[in-house]
Amino acid sequence: MPLTRDEDIAELLANTRTIAMVGASDRPDRPSYGVMRFLQSHGYRVIPVNPQITGEHVHGEYVWRELSQIGEPIDMVDIFRRPQAAGEAVDQAIAAGAKSVWLQIGVINEEAAARAEAAGLKVVMDRCPKIEIPRLGLAPVA
């Protein structure tokens, strides 16, 4: 089951340092743009993944085409994709050895969540860390 208890979500966020953001955008009007900036300001390293803008930079970070190219440990994969496309991102997160997947508000894919959990990943679904971090009163990560 995806994490729903405040304590579990807070623990996950406290133990996360590196976040790969699938569906990151270079457009300021897109939610992922603001969420990425917020997470960076809270101390997280956020690595953008978006095949449409590969090679560009968003908030100072190089944009990768896919998770497998990153080549460094990923704690969390934050997924800004349509629910039907989230499964592919979850499968890539599993293959990349991520510790958790976070499906954004409105991104509900029970089958993908079950695959992630079966592979040992923690799952948060239909929530946003930009909302959860202040709601839970979490301090910036060091």
C-alpha positions as CSV (number, residue, x, y, z in Angstrom):
1,M,0.0,0.0,0.0
2,P,1.2,3.5,-0.8
3,L,2.4,5.5,2.3
4,T,-0.4,7.6,3.8
5,R,0.5,8.1,7.4
6,D,2.2,11.5,8.1
7,E,5.0,9.8,10.1
8,D,5.9,7.5,7.2
9,I,5.8,10.3,4.6
10,A,7.9,12.5,6.9
11,E,10.5,9.7,7.4
12,L,10.7,9.1,3.7
13,L,11.3,12.8,3.0
14,A,13.8,13.1,5.8
15,N,15.8,10.1,4.4
16,T,15.8,11.4,0.8
17,R,18.6,13.6,-0.6
18,T,18.6,13.0,-4.4
19,I,15.4,13.2,-6.4
20,A,15.0,12.5,-10.1
21,M,12.0,14.4,-11.5
22,V,10.5,12.7,-14.4
23,G,8.5,15.2,-16.4
24,A,10.5,18.2,-15.2
25,S,9.8,21.3,-17.3
26,D,11.7,24.4,-18.2
27,R,8.5,26.3,-18.5
28,P,7.7,28.5,-15.4
29,D,3.9,28.0,-15.8
30,R,4.2,24.2,-15.3
31,P,3.8,22.8,-11.8
32,S,7.0,20.7,-12.0
33,Y,9.0,23.9,-12.5
34,G,7.9,25.3,-9.2
35,V,8.1,22.0,-7.3
36,M,11.6,21.5,-8.5
37,R,12.7,25.0,-7.3
38,F,11.0,24.4,-4.0
39,L,12.7,21.1,-3.4
40,Q,16.1,22.6,-4.3
41,S,15.5,25.4,-1.8
42,H,14.7,22.8,0.8
43,G,18.1,21.2,0.4
44,Y,17.3,18.3,-2.1
45,R,19.4,17.7,-5.2
46,V,16.8,17.4,-8.0
47,I,17.8,15.9,-11.3
48,P,15.4,16.7,-14.2
49,V,14.4,14.0,-16.6
50,N,12.5,14.9,-19.8
51,P,13.3,13.6,-23.3
52,Q,11.8,16.7,-24.9
53,I,14.4,19.0,-23.4
54,T,17.4,16.6,-22.9
55,G,20.7,18.5,-22.7
56,E,19.2,21.7,-21.5
57,H,19.4,22.9,-17.9
58,V,16.5,23.6,-15.5
59,H,17.4,25.4,-12.3
60,G,21.1,24.8,-12.9
61,E,20.7,21.0,-13.4
62,Y,21.4,19.1,-16.7
63,V,18.2,17.5,-18.1
64,W,18.6,13.8,-18.8
65,R,16.6,11.8,-21.4
66,E,15.9,8.9,-19.0
67,L,16.7,7.7,-15.5
68,S,19.2,5.0,-16.6
69,Q,21.5,7.7,-17.9
70,I,21.9,9.5,-14.6
71,G,24.6,7.2,-13.3
72,E,24.4,8.1,-9.6
73,P,22.2,6.8,-6.7
74,I,18.6,8.1,-6.8
75,D,16.7,8.1,-3.5
76,M,13.3,9.2,-5.0
77,V,11.7,9.5,-8.4
78,D,9.1,12.2,-8.5
79,I,6.7,11.5,-11.4
80,F,5.0,14.3,-13.2
81,R,3.4,12.2,-16.0
82,R,-0.2,11.3,-16.9
83,P,-1.4,8.2,-14.9
84,Q,-1.2,5.9,-17.9
85,A,2.4,7.0,-18.6
86,A,3.5,6.7,-14.9
87,G,4.0,2.9,-15.2
88,E,6.9,3.4,-17.6
89,A,8.5,5.9,-15.2
90,V,8.0,3.5,-12.3
91,D,9.6,0.6,-14.2
92,Q,12.6,2.8,-15.0
93,A,12.8,3.8,-11.3
94,I,12.9,0.1,-10.3
95,A,15.6,-0.6,-12.9
96,A,17.7,2.4,-11.8
97,G,17.7,1.2,-8.2
98,A,15.6,4.1,-6.7
99,K,14.5,3.7,-3.1
100,S,11.1,5.3,-3.7
101,V,8.6,6.7,-6.2
102,W,6.4,9.7,-5.6
103,L,3.4,10.0,-8.0
104,Q,2.2,13.6,-8.0
105,I,-1.4,14.9,-7.4
106,G,-3.7,13.3,-9.9
107,V,-1.2,10.6,-10.9
108,I,-2.9,7.5,-9.7
109,N,-1.7,4.1,-11.1
110,E,-2.4,1.2,-8.8
111,E,-0.7,-1.4,-11.0
112,A,2.5,0.7,-11.2
113,A,2.5,1.3,-7.4
114,A,2.1,-2.4,-6.8
115,R,5.1,-3.2,-9.1
116,A,7.2,-0.6,-7.2
117,E,6.2,-2.0,-3.8
118,A,6.9,-5.6,-5.0
119,A,10.4,-4.5,-6.0
120,G,10.9,-3.0,-2.5
121,L,10.4,0.7,-3.2
122,K,8.3,2.9,-1.0
123,V,5.4,4.6,-2.8
124,V,3.6,7.8,-2.3
125,M,0.7,8.5,-4.7
126,D,-1.6,11.5,-5.4
127,R,0.3,13.9,-3.3
128,C,2.9,16.7,-3.8
129,P,6.0,17.1,-1.7
130,K,5.8,20.9,-2.1
131,I,2.5,20.6,-0.1
132,E,3.5,17.8,2.3
133,I,6.8,19.3,3.5
134,P,5.3,22.6,4.9
135,R,2.2,20.7,6.1
136,L,4.4,18.3,8.1
137,G,6.7,21.1,9.3
138,L,9.8,19.5,7.9
139,A,13.1,21.3,8.2
140,P,15.4,21.5,5.2
141,V,17.6,18.5,4.6
142,A,21.3,18.9,5.3
